[in-house]
Amino acid sequence: MRKSLLQHTSVWENDELRVDVPYSAAGVSTTVLLTSKFTGKMMLMDVGDGALRDLLSFGSTAFVNEADPIAITHGHFDHIGGIHTILGFMRMLKRSSPLNILVPVGCTEAISLVGAFKQSYAGSHPFRIQIHEIEDLSGFDTDFFKIQAVAVEHYGLENTSDEEVLMPALGFRVRVGNTVVGYTGDTRMCQGAERVVKDVDIAVIEATRKDTDPVDIPVHLSESEAKRLGTLAKQYILIHRTPTIAESSTGSTRATRSKREKCTPD
């Protein structure tokens, strides 16, 4: 695997649980996979563009039948862009068990995408898809995952006014056996983000901004803020870094130099 990709992957595990981040880069894609070592059951948190390819890179299609639920933190494209492909692949391989999809109340982007899939394949997909709109401190339990939603503070480029208008956004605390995982999703420093990671065994924390990046209105955590949040957990990993992209000149002559520039993430 290329070094540039390794910078955007993470893994953590103990005797009960494995946490995989096959890829996470701000403004590109983020997918988090939880796998119970005792049952083989899986939970997905966010499914950004390329999520299917990233899951298949593990060399197994077990997620087709074992993944439930899928929890979406917010509606930005880099966190939900892979949902149609995931659902389509499950349909192609004839998943039969129901699938629960958790979204923040009012997350129209995710609701619309899932709704469009259901409408497009009405009567021809072999499993039931249930969308659950959940709010701050709501719980959702399966036989294998005990989930609590926590409201966090985030917005992006769709906020075109001078006023601060937050979008529906959640972090998740997930218990698997005796292990608790906290995933912040995208957030700035806030009480909700602190509640997500407090005393968990492993915190998965976004760290989009470098400490030197200028900021007018805080939308994401800086690296130092993310590390400070991490001290509230027993262990933590930082994800959702801003990728560095090499841009070379094009035309009749070859590029003799390149420059480094940052993506502007949601």
Backbone as CSV, one residue per row, in Angstrom:
resi,resn,N_x,N_y,N_z,CA_x,CA_y,CA_z,C_x,C_y,C_z
1,MET,0.844,-1.202,0.000,0.000,0.000,0.000,0.878,1.250,0.000
2,ARG,0.487,2.231,-0.798,1.287,3.447,-0.879,1.291,4.193,0.448
3,LYS,2.401,4.850,0.729,2.556,5.571,1.983,1.450,6.596,2.167
4,SER,1.046,7.276,1.090,0.015,8.305,1.202,-1.306,7.724,1.677
5,LEU,-1.605,6.459,1.303,-2.829,5.818,1.763,-2.707,5.389,3.210
6,LEU,-1.532,4.922,3.587,-1.324,4.490,4.971,-1.569,5.628,5.957
7,GLN,-1.347,6.853,5.519,-1.560,7.993,6.403,-3.034,8.184,6.729
8,HIS,-3.927,7.521,5.991,-5.360,7.699,6.179,-6.060,6.420,6.611
9,THR,-5.322,5.437,7.121,-5.900,4.201,7.623,-5.513,4.015,9.084
10,SER,-6.371,3.328,9.830,-6.096,3.070,11.246,-6.734,1.743,11.639
11,VAL,-6.184,1.119,12.692,-6.772,-0.096,13.241,-6.494,-0.147,14.733
12,TRP,-7.453,-0.668,15.479,-7.303,-0.880,16.927,-8.063,-2.146,17.270
13,GLU,-7.567,-2.894,18.227,-8.298,-4.092,18.638,-7.943,-4.491,20.056
14,ASN,-8.881,-5.222,20.660,-8.623,-5.892,21.931,-9.198,-7.302,21.818
15,ASP,-9.434,-7.977,22.926,-9.903,-9.365,22.865,-11.328,-9.476,22.346
16,GLU,-12.110,-8.391,22.447,-13.521,-8.440,22.062,-13.825,-7.839,20.696
17,LEU,-13.049,-6.845,20.312,-13.480,-5.989,19.217,-12.299,-5.550,18.358
18,ARG,-12.573,-5.406,17.075,-11.616,-4.801,16.155,-12.265,-3.560,15.549
19,VAL,-11.518,-2.466,15.530,-11.964,-1.215,14.923,-11.061,-0.941,13.730
20,ASP,-11.657,-0.899,12.540,-10.913,-0.607,11.325,-11.384,0.718,10.742
21,VAL,-10.430,1.547,10.362,-10.711,2.732,9.552,-9.984,2.494,8.234
22,PRO,-10.655,1.857,7.265,-9.963,1.517,6.020,-9.511,2.732,5.237
23,TYR,-10.246,3.859,5.419,-9.815,5.114,4.792,-10.565,6.263,5.442
24,SER,-9.844,7.341,5.731,-10.475,8.556,6.240,-9.622,9.753,5.874
25,ALA,-10.172,10.612,5.027,-9.516,11.863,4.662,-10.592,12.927,4.521
26,ALA,-10.360,14.064,5.122,-11.345,15.147,5.114,-11.652,15.582,3.688
27,GLY,-12.922,15.713,3.385,-13.332,16.149,2.069,-13.213,15.087,0.996
28,VAL,-12.867,13.861,1.377,-12.737,12.762,0.421,-13.663,11.617,0.821
29,SER,-13.382,10.982,1.961,-14.187,9.836,2.388,-13.792,9.419,3.794
30,THR,-14.769,8.930,4.554,-14.500,8.320,5.854,-15.430,7.133,6.041
31,THR,-14.850,6.006,6.456,-15.609,4.807,6.803,-14.971,4.174,8.034
32,VAL,-15.803,3.803,9.010,-15.338,3.147,10.229,-16.097,1.828,10.370
33,LEU,-15.364,0.742,10.613,-15.962,-0.587,10.727,-15.645,-1.183,12.090
34,LEU,-16.691,-1.606,12.803,-16.543,-2.327,14.066,-16.878,-3.795,13.821
35,THR,-16.035,-4.695,14.321,-16.271,-6.130,14.158,-16.120,-6.823,15.497
36,SER,-17.171,-7.497,15.937,-17.117,-8.287,17.159,-16.302,-9.550,16.914
37,LYS,-15.314,-9.793,17.737,-14.489,-10.978,17.573,-15.205,-12.247,18.022
38,PHE,-16.223,-12.114,18.856,-16.949,-13.281,19.348,-18.051,-13.724,18.392
39,THR,-18.719,-12.772,17.763,-19.876,-13.112,16.928,-19.649,-12.904,15.437
40,GLY,-18.648,-12.099,15.077,-18.444,-11.754,13.682,-19.379,-10.675,13.180
41,LYS,-20.264,-10.188,14.043,-21.198,-9.142,13.644,-20.459,-7.823,13.475
42,MET,-20.970,-6.997,12.568,-20.296,-5.763,12.196,-21.234,-4.575,12.279
43,MET,-20.648,-3.414,12.493,-21.374,-2.151,12.454,-20.538,-1.161,11.658
44,LEU,-21.181,-0.449,10.765,-20.516,0.600,9.997,-20.906,1.960,10.548
45,MET,-19.915,2.833,10.673,-20.180,4.218,11.048,-19.618,5.104,9.941
46,ASP,-20.536,5.714,9.199,-20.255,6.502,8.001,-19.764,5.592,6.873
47,VAL,-20.190,5.931,5.671,-19.799,5.160,4.487,-19.517,6.154,3.367
48,GLY,-18.312,6.697,3.374,-17.923,7.674,2.366,-17.687,7.026,1.018
49,ASP,-17.426,7.844,0.038,-17.157,7.357,-1.313,-16.028,6.337,-1.289
50,GLY,-16.212,5.222,-2.004,-15.198,4.175,-2.021,-15.306,3.197,-0.872
51,ALA,-16.349,3.315,-0.044,-16.477,2.434,1.118,-16.538,0.970,0.709
52,LEU,-17.253,0.671,-0.365,-17.340,-0.721,-0.805,-15.964,-1.262,-1.174
53,ARG,-15.229,-0.511,-1.973,-13.876,-0.942,-2.346,-13.011,-1.132,-1.102
54,ASP,-13.121,-0.200,-0.156,-12.302,-0.287,1.050,-12.660,-1.518,1.875
55,LEU,-13.957,-1.839,1.972,-14.367,-3.024,2.728,-13.904,-4.299,2.021
56,LEU,-13.989,-4.324,0.713,-13.555,-5.508,-0.029,-12.045,-5.710,0.061
57,SER,-11.306,-4.651,0.373,-9.849,-4.784,0.496,-9.449,-5.696,1.647
58,PHE,-10.400,-5.979,2.560,-10.113,-6.913,3.650,-10.184,-8.360,3.176
59,GLY,-10.629,-8.574,1.935,-10.639,-9.908,1.372,-11.848,-10.739,1.730
60,SER,-12.938,-10.088,2.128,-14.134,-10.824,2.530,-15.381,-10.017,2.189
61,THR,-16.461,-10.730,1.926,-17.763,-10.082,1.736,-18.673,-10.319,2.941
62,ALA,-18.101,-10.653,4.082,-18.902,-10.949,5.269,-19.814,-9.791,5.649
63,PHE,-19.379,-8.563,5.372,-20.186,-7.392,5.750,-21.540,-7.388,5.065
64,VAL,-21.673,-8.063,3.940,-22.943,-8.067,3.207,-24.072,-8.546,4.106
65,ASN,-23.826,-9.593,4.878,-24.865,-10.147,5.753,-24.662,-9.829,7.228
66,GLU,-23.440,-9.477,7.612,-23.145,-9.305,9.035,-23.233,-7.857,9.512
67,ALA,-23.219,-6.895,8.602,-23.229,-5.490,9.012,-24.652,-5.030,9.332
68,ASP,-24.858,-4.562,10.543,-26.122,-3.968,10.972,-25.937,-3.453,12.396
69,PRO,-26.122,-2.149,12.606,-26.636,-1.151,11.684,-25.503,-0.407,10.951
70,ILE,-25.940,0.497,10.067,-25.070,1.535,9.520,-25.474,2.840,10.201
71,ALA,-24.531,3.503,10.849,-24.813,4.752,11.560,-24.142,5.907,10.832
72,ILE,-24.923,6.899,10.471,-24.438,8.064,9.734,-24.351,9.255,10.691
73,THR,-23.183,9.894,10.743,-23.015,11.004,11.678,-23.624,12.305,11.176
74,HIS,-23.551,12.553,9.859,-24.107,13.777,9.286,-24.142,13.623,7.764
75,GLY,-24.697,14.610,7.091,-25.018,14.444,5.686,-23.984,14.892,4.679
76,HIS,-22.771,15.195,5.083,-21.781,15.632,4.099,-21.340,14.468,3.224
77,PHE,-21.025,14.805,1.961,-20.770,13.781,0.940,-19.648,12.837,1.310
78,ASP,-18.635,13.323,2.028,-17.504,12.456,2.339,-17.817,11.445,3.438
79,HIS,-19.041,11.503,3.972,-19.464,10.540,4.995,-20.631,9.667,4.544
80,ILE,-21.291,10.040,3.447,-22.435,9.246,2.979,-22.333,8.878,1.498
81,GLY,-21.261,9.283,0.828,-21.165,9.109,-0.617,-21.160,7.664,-1.079
82,GLY,-20.879,6.707,-0.198,-20.825,5.309,-0.597,-22.070,4.511,-0.273
83,ILE,-23.119,5.163,0.250,-24.270,4.404,0.737,-24.989,3.673,-0.394
84,HIS,-25.173,4.322,-1.550,-25.882,3.671,-2.656,-25.125,2.434,-3.129
85,THR,-23.799,2.543,-3.212,-22.991,1.413,-3.671,-23.048,0.257,-2.679
86,ILE,-22.961,0.560,-1.390,-23.051,-0.489,-0.366,-24.388,-1.212,-0.468
87,LEU,-25.471,-0.448,-0.546,-26.796,-1.067,-0.637,-26.940,-1.873,-1.923
88,GLY,-26.425,-1.342,-3.032,-26.501,-2.061,-4.292,-25.736,-3.375,-4.263
89,PHE,-24.574,-3.375,-3.608,-23.780,-4.599,-3.508,-24.497,-5.627,-2.638
90,MET,-25.110,-5.174,-1.552,-25.878,-6.079,-0.701,-27.052,-6.676,-1.475
91,ARG,-27.677,-5.868,-2.303,-28.786,-6.354,-3.133,-28.281,-7.385,-4.130
92,MET,-27.159,-7.107,-4.775,-26.617,-8.023,-5.782,-26.275,-9.379,-5.176
93,LEU,-25.715,-9.357,-3.938,-25.349,-10.611,-3.283,-26.485,-11.196,-2.454
94,LYS,-27.678,-10.613,-2.606,-28.907,-11.164,-2.042,-28.892,-11.250,-0.510
95,ARG,-28.491,-10.155,0.105,-28.673,-10.071,1.553,-30.145,-10.318,1.859
96,SER,-30.420,-11.017,2.949,-31.808,-11.328,3.279,-32.280,-10.712,4.586
97,SER,-31.358,-10.420,5.508,-31.766,-9.890,6.806,-32.000,-8.384,6.735
98,PRO,-32.904,-7.862,7.566,-33.179,-6.412,7.562,-31.929,-5.607,7.891
99,LEU,-31.888,-4.380,7.385,-30.777,-3.465,7.635,-31.313,-2.190,8.245
100,ASN,-30.764,-1.812,9.380,-31.126,-0.562,10.047,-30.091,0.505,9.726
101,ILE,-30.575,1.681,9.348,-29.693,2.812,9.058,-30.067,3.950,9.997
102,LEU,-29.108,4.384,10.821,-29.329,5.431,11.814,-28.826,6.748,11.263
103,VAL,-29.660,7.787,11.326,-29.271,9.111,10.828,-29.740,10.161,11.824
104,PRO,-29.079,11.315,11.865,-29.575,12.401,12.722,-30.956,12.863,12.260
105,VAL,-31.778,13.281,13.204,-33.077,13.841,12.853,-32.874,15.005,11.882
106,GLY,-33.582,14.962,10.752,-33.491,16.042,9.784,-32.325,15.947,8.833
107,CYS,-31.633,14.812,8.797,-30.490,14.647,7.885,-31.029,14.302,6.495
108,THR,-31.447,15.330,5.769,-32.147,15.120,4.498,-31.259,14.465,3.445
109,GLU,-29.960,14.727,3.500,-29.065,14.149,2.493,-29.085,12.619,2.566
110,ALA,-28.892,12.076,3.763,-28.861,10.620,3.915,-30.240,10.021,3.673
111,ILE,-31.274,10.671,4.189,-32.635,10.162,4.010,-33.003,10.118,2.532
112,SER,-32.617,11.153,1.790,-32.934,11.210,0.365,-32.192,10.136,-0.412
113,LEU,-30.909,9.922,-0.104,-30.132,8.918,-0.820,-30.681,7.513,-0.594
114,VAL,-30.974,7.194,0.657,-31.516,5.865,0.945,-32.909,5.726,0.339
115,GLY,-33.701,6.790,0.438,-35.031,6.760,-0.157,-34.994,6.556,-1.659
116,ALA,-34.028,7.203,-2.325,-33.900,7.046,-3.770,-33.539,5.610,-4.137
117,PHE,-32.670,4.982,-3.347,-32.328,3.587,-3.604,-33.555,2.702,-3.450
118,LYS,-34.294,2.895,-2.368,-35.478,2.069,-2.134,-36.503,2.245,-3.245
119,GLN,-36.664,3.478,-3.709,-37.629,3.733,-4.773,-37.169,3.126,-6.097
120,SER,-35.873,3.241,-6.373,-35.345,2.724,-7.637,-35.492,1.212,-7.744
121,TYR,-35.362,0.529,-6.614,-35.398,-0.929,-6.633,-36.572,-1.482,-5.838
122,ALA,-37.651,-0.726,-5.788,-38.836,-1.163,-5.057,-39.292,-2.530,-5.564
123,GLY,-39.433,-3.436,-4.646,-39.905,-4.770,-5.009,-38.841,-5.697,-5.521
124,SER,-37.600,-5.201,-5.668,-36.566,-6.070,-6.237,-35.321,-6.167,-5.363
125,HIS,-35.378,-5.629,-4.145,-34.256,-5.900,-3.246,-34.745,-6.827,-2.134
126,PRO,-33.962,-7.850,-1.827,-34.446,-8.951,-0.989,-34.373,-8.698,0.512
127,PHE,-34.065,-7.488,0.925,-33.980,-7.223,2.362,-34.661,-5.883,2.678
128,ARG,-35.169,-5.781,3.871,-35.874,-4.580,4.295,-34.861,-3.552,4.807
129,ILE,-35.035,-2.317,4.399,-34.182,-1.215,4.854,-35.030,-0.279,5.701
130,GLN,-34.613,-0.062,6.923,-35.352,0.800,7.842,-34.478,1.978,8.253
131,ILE,-34.943,3.194,7.971,-34.232,4.405,8.393,-34.762,4.829,9.757
132,HIS,-33.857,5.120,10.676,-34.227,5.586,12.004,-33.627,6.973,12.209
133,GLU,-34.449,7.985,12.343,-33.967,9.317,12.681,-33.827,9.394,14.200
134,ILE,-32.623,9.666,14.670,-32.376,9.669,16.102,-31.798,11.016,16.526
135,GLU,-31.970,11.324,17.790,-31.565,12.623,18.312,-30.620,12.460,19.489
136,ASP,-30.228,13.579,20.051,-29.282,13.601,21.160,-29.735,12.690,22.296
137,LEU,-28.836,11.824,22.730,-29.023,10.899,23.848,-30.011,9.785,23.551
138,SER,-30.413,9.632,22.284,-31.233,8.488,21.898,-30.395,7.218,21.938
139,GLY,-31.041,6.113,22.262,-30.374,4.825,22.230,-30.937,3.961,21.120
140,PHE,-30.103,3.088,20.608,-30.545,2.105,19.625,-29.731,0.840,19.867
141,ASP,-30.418,-0.254,20.162,-29.732,-1.495,20.491,-30.077,-2.591,19.497
142,THR,-29.064,-3.347,19.101,-29.275,-4.619,18.433,-28.868,-5.704,19.429
143,ASP,-28.893,-6.954,19.009,-28.461,-8.024,19.906,-26.970,-7.955,20.196
144,PHE,-26.235,-7.167,19.379,-24.777,-7.196,19.480,-24.145,-5.830,19.748
145,PHE,-24.852,-4.745,19.421,-24.313,-3.401,19.570,-25.294,-2.536,20.365
146,LYS,-24.791,-1.885,21.390,-25.587,-0.974,22.213,-25.103,0.441,21.914
147,ILE,-25.975,1.241,21.316,-25.563,2.506,20.710,-26.252,3.672,21.396
148,GLN,-25.487,4.712,21.679,-26.056,5.974,22.155,-25.581,7.091,21.244
149,ALA,-26.523,7.911,20.796,-26.211,9.066,19.962,-25.972,10.281,20.842
150,VAL,-25.031,11.114,20.433,-24.720,12.345,21.158,-24.609,13.479,20.137
151,ALA,-25.356,14.541,20.340,-25.320,15.676,19.410,-23.969,16.387,19.496
152,VAL,-23.388,16.678,18.334,-22.155,17.464,18.256,-22.420,18.691,17.379
153,GLU,-21.434,19.557,17.254,-21.626,20.834,16.556,-20.793,20.873,15.282
154,HIS,-21.520,20.941,14.144,-20.824,20.927,12.856,-21.677,21.602,11.786
155,TYR,-21.049,22.204,10.835,-21.704,22.669,9.617,-20.648,22.830,8.544
156,GLY,-21.087,23.122,7.336,-20.134,23.198,6.240,-20.484,24.269,5.244
157,LEU,-20.124,24.044,4.003,-20.230,25.075,2.983,-21.660,25.416,2.620
158,GLU,-22.626,24.567,3.009,-24.017,24.884,2.730,-24.535,26.033,3.601
159,ASN,-23.771,26.392,4.634,-24.164,27.509,5.492,-23.699,28.805,4.831
160,THR,-24.587,29.424,4.059,-24.200,30.583,3.249,-24.481,31.909,3.932
161,SER,-25.085,31.886,5.104,-25.387,33.131,5.796,-24.249,33.486,6.740
162,ASP,-24.307,34.704,7.246,-23.307,35.131,8.225,-23.618,34.570,9.610
163,GLU,-24.829,34.038,9.776,-25.211,33.482,11.061,-24.709,32.034,11.183
164,GLU,-24.497,31.631,12.407,-24.015,30.277,12.672,-25.212,29.328,12.714
165,VAL,-25.365,28.521,11.678,-26.468,27.578,11.583,-25.884,26.172,11.545
166,LEU,-26.071,25.432,12.622,-25.509,24.087,12.703,-26.374,23.101,11.925
167,MET,-25.747,22.064,11.397,-26.468,21.022,10.684,-26.729,19.851,11.624
168,PRO,-27.686,18.986,11.308,-27.871,17.784,12.129,-26.605,16.944,12.131
169,ALA,-26.047,16.715,13.306,-24.781,15.975,13.395,-24.713,15.245,14.727
170,LEU,-24.244,14.009,14.685,-24.143,13.174,15.872,-22.769,12.526,15.971
171,GLY,-22.361,12.264,17.198,-21.318,11.299,17.469,-21.987,10.063,18.056
172,PHE,-21.242,8.964,18.156,-21.823,7.725,18.669,-20.914,7.082,19.715
173,ARG,-21.548,6.578,20.774,-20.910,5.695,21.740,-21.497,4.302,21.518
174,VAL,-20.629,3.320,21.331,-21.083,1.971,21.006,-20.445,0.979,21.971
175,ARG,-21.285,0.175,22.611,-20.794,-0.868,23.509,-20.884,-2.222,22.819
176,VAL,-19.768,-2.949,22.841,-19.709,-4.316,22.329,-19.130,-5.169,23.451
177,GLY,-19.965,-5.956,24.109,-19.524,-6.671,25.301,-19.161,-5.674,26.395
178,ASN,-17.918,-5.708,26.843,-17.448,-4.764,27.865,-16.635,-3.621,27.269
179,THR,-16.541,-3.564,25.958,-15.741,-2.546,25.279,-16.636,-1.429,24.776
180,VAL,-16.217,-0.179,24.998,-16.974,0.982,24.538,-16.113,1.785,23.565
181,VAL,-16.699,2.076,22.406,-16.065,2.885,21.373,-16.777,4.228,21.298
182,GLY,-16.023,5.303,21.165,-16.612,6.611,20.929,-16.124,7.169,19.598
183,TYR,-17.072,7.589,18.756,-16.728,8.145,17.440,-17.338,9.537,17.336
184,THR,-16.486,10.537,17.159,-16.970,11.920,17.189,-17.716,12.327,15.930
185,GLY,-17.480,11.624,14.785,-17.920,12.208,13.529,-17.194,13.530,13.334
186,ASP,-17.777,14.421,12.548,-17.182,15.746,12.345,-17.754,16.712,13.369
187,THR,-16.880,17.466,14.022,-17.333,18.360,15.078,-16.256,19.393,15.378
188,ARG,-16.659,20.474,15.965,-15.693,21.365,16.605,-15.659,21.000,18.082
189,MET,-14.815,21.669,18.854,-14.757,21.399,20.278,-16.077,21.828,20.918
190,CYS,-16.720,20.902,21.607,-18.000,21.192,22.245,-18.248,20.152,23.335
191,GLN,-19.254,20.390,24.152,-19.570,19.451,25.229,-19.980,18.096,24.684
192,GLY,-20.681,18.097,23.545,-21.089,16.838,22.956,-19.902,15.967,22.584
193,ALA,-18.886,16.566,21.990,-17.691,15.802,21.623,-17.025,15.219,22.867
194,GLU,-17.027,15.975,23.950,-16.456,15.474,25.196,-17.262,14.296,25.731
195,ARG,-18.590,14.379,25.624,-19.434,13.284,26.098,-19.223,12.021,25.268
196,VAL,-18.973,12.180,23.988,-18.763,11.024,23.117,-17.571,10.193,23.578
197,VAL,-16.491,10.845,23.959,-15.230,10.126,24.205,-14.948,9.864,25.682
198,LYS,-15.724,10.437,26.558,-15.443,10.337,27.995,-15.398,8.877,28.456
199,ASP,-14.222,8.457,28.924,-14.011,7.143,29.553,-14.195,5.954,28.619
200,VAL,-14.241,6.163,27.308,-14.372,5.018,26.399,-13.044,4.281,26.301
201,ASP,-13.104,3.037,25.854,-11.883,2.254,25.690,-11.063,2.742,24.505
202,ILE,-11.758,3.120,23.433,-11.071,3.664,22.263,-11.933,4.773,21.672
203,ALA,-11.330,5.929,21.480,-12.010,7.065,20.864,-11.473,7.256,19.453
204,VAL,-12.384,7.389,18.506,-12.031,7.673,17.115,-12.413,9.131,16.877
205,ILE,-11.402,9.986,16.729,-11.599,11.437,16.803,-11.142,12.101,15.523
206,GLU,-11.984,12.957,14.982,-11.572,13.739,13.807,-10.532,14.773,14.203
207,ALA,-9.561,14.972,13.324,-8.479,15.942,13.566,-8.153,16.631,12.251
208,THR,-9.123,17.375,11.745,-9.029,17.909,10.391,-7.993,19.015,10.255
209,ARG,-8.015,19.942,11.205,-7.199,21.149,11.045,-5.823,20.980,11.666
210,LYS,-4.835,21.497,10.979,-3.533,21.669,11.619,-3.621,22.860,12.560
211,ASP,-2.829,22.834,13.599,-2.886,23.914,14.582,-2.509,25.262,13.984
212,THR,-1.781,25.231,12.878,-1.345,26.482,12.250,-2.351,27.016,11.230
213,ASP,-3.395,26.231,10.933,-4.380,26.675,9.948,-5.177,27.856,10.486
214,PRO,-5.318,28.933,9.689,-6.164,30.047,10.131,-7.625,29.619,10.134
215,VAL,-8.407,30.120,11.071,-9.816,29.756,11.151,-10.623,30.955,11.631
216,ASP,-11.671,31.282,10.888,-12.568,32.351,11.302,-13.668,31.813,12.205
217,ILE,-14.310,30.756,11.743,-15.365,30.100,12.512,-14.986,28.636,12.649
218,PRO,-14.910,28.109,13.867,-14.489,26.712,14.034,-15.540,25.747,13.509
219,VAL,-15.134,24.902,12.578,-16.009,23.886,11.997,-15.522,22.495,12.370
220,HIS,-14.202,22.321,12.447,-13.576,21.042,12.755,-12.632,21.201,13.941
221,LEU,-12.222,20.069,14.481,-11.213,20.048,15.525,-9.824,20.246,14.931
222,SER,-8.986,20.956,15.656,-7.570,20.998,15.303,-6.896,19.762,15.894
223,GLU,-5.674,19.520,15.461,-4.959,18.347,15.970,-4.756,18.431,17.482
224,SER,-4.405,19.593,17.985,-4.195,19.711,19.428,-5.510,19.557,20.195
225,GLU,-6.602,20.081,19.650,-7.907,19.896,20.289,-8.293,18.424,20.308
226,ALA,-8.042,17.734,19.192,-8.366,16.315,19.115,-7.552,15.518,20.134
227,LYS,-6.285,15.841,20.270,-5.457,15.146,21.248,-5.916,15.445,22.672
228,ARG,-6.365,16.667,22.893,-6.883,17.010,24.215,-8.152,16.217,24.520
229,LEU,-9.023,16.082,23.518,-10.194,15.226,23.697,-9.769,13.790,23.996
230,GLY,-8.736,13.339,23.310,-8.279,11.967,23.473,-7.863,11.632,24.888
231,THR,-7.427,12.627,25.631,-7.021,12.361,27.014,-8.206,11.979,27.889
232,LEU,-9.431,12.233,27.433,-10.619,11.841,28.187,-10.935,10.356,28.020
233,ALA,-10.335,9.729,27.001,-10.545,8.312,26.724,-9.344,7.500,27.211
234,LYS,-9.529,6.189,27.277,-8.418,5.326,27.672,-7.360,5.259,26.564
235,GLN,-7.812,5.185,25.305,-6.934,5.245,24.146,-7.672,5.991,23.049
236,TYR,-6.923,6.499,22.068,-7.594,7.192,20.971,-6.773,7.079,19.692
237,ILE,-7.483,7.234,18.578,-6.842,7.360,17.270,-7.432,8.591,16.589
238,LEU,-6.607,9.266,15.810,-7.023,10.476,15.101,-7.225,10.148,13.623
239,ILE,-8.351,10.620,13.082,-8.681,10.360,11.684,-9.125,11.661,11.017
240,HIS,-9.603,11.546,9.766,-10.196,12.684,9.038,-9.174,13.808,8.870
241,ARG,-7.939,13.423,8.581,-6.908,14.427,8.321,-7.139,15.048,6.947
242,THR,-6.693,16.280,6.797,-6.785,16.933,5.500,-5.687,16.388,4.589
243,PRO,-6.050,15.840,3.422,-5.027,15.277,2.533,-4.220,16.364,1.850
244,THR,-2.988,16.058,1.578,-2.132,16.943,0.811,-2.070,16.423,-0.615
245,ILE,-2.393,17.279,-1.564,-2.509,16.854,-2.950,-1.458,17.569,-3.791
246,ALA,-0.744,16.799,-4.584,0.253,17.377,-5.471,-0.428,17.802,-6.758
247,GLU,-0.293,19.062,-7.103,-0.871,19.573,-8.342,0.256,19.946,-9.278
248,SER,0.299,19.319,-10.459,1.337,19.628,-11.434,0.732,20.359,-12.607
249,SER,1.546,21.153,-13.282,1.058,21.903,-14.436,0.808,20.960,-15.600
250,THR,-0.096,21.352,-16.509,-0.407,20.547,-17.683,-0.220,21.389,-18.929
251,GLY,-0.220,20.755,-20.071,-0.060,21.482,-21.329,0.988,20.829,-22.194
252,SER,1.561,21.612,-23.093,2.500,21.038,-24.068,3.848,20.736,-23.447
253,THR,4.181,21.400,-22.367,5.462,21.133,-21.721,5.235,20.374,-20.437
254,ARG,6.195,19.572,-20.075,6.091,18.814,-18.838,6.248,19.741,-17.640
255,ALA,5.644,19.299,-16.540,5.801,20.080,-15.319,7.223,19.936,-14.809
256,THR,7.800,21.040,-14.472,9.143,21.003,-13.909,9.124,21.202,-12.406
257,ARG,7.986,21.550,-11.912,7.861,21.680,-10.461,6.401,21.461,-10.102
258,SER,6.149,21.190,-8.871,4.779,21.013,-8.395,4.618,21.776,-7.111
259,LYS,3.382,22.008,-6.764,3.110,22.693,-5.510,2.161,21.852,-4.685
260,ARG,2.147,22.067,-3.426,1.293,21.335,-2.517,0.155,22.250,-2.116
261,GLU,-1.071,21.725,-2.210,-2.190,22.540,-1.776,-3.200,21.660,-1.070
262,LYS,-3.956,22.260,-0.224,-4.897,21.530,0.609,-6.277,21.510,-0.019
263,CYS,-6.990,20.368,0.196,-8.409,20.343,-0.099,-9.129,21.169,0.950
264,THR,-10.256,21.728,0.581,-11.097,22.416,1.567,-12.180,21.440,1.986
265,PRO,-12.085,20.865,3.197,-12.995,19.807,3.581,-14.325,20.334,4.097
266,ASP,-15.350,19.503,3.980,-16.625,19.723,4.684,-16.483,19.214,6.094
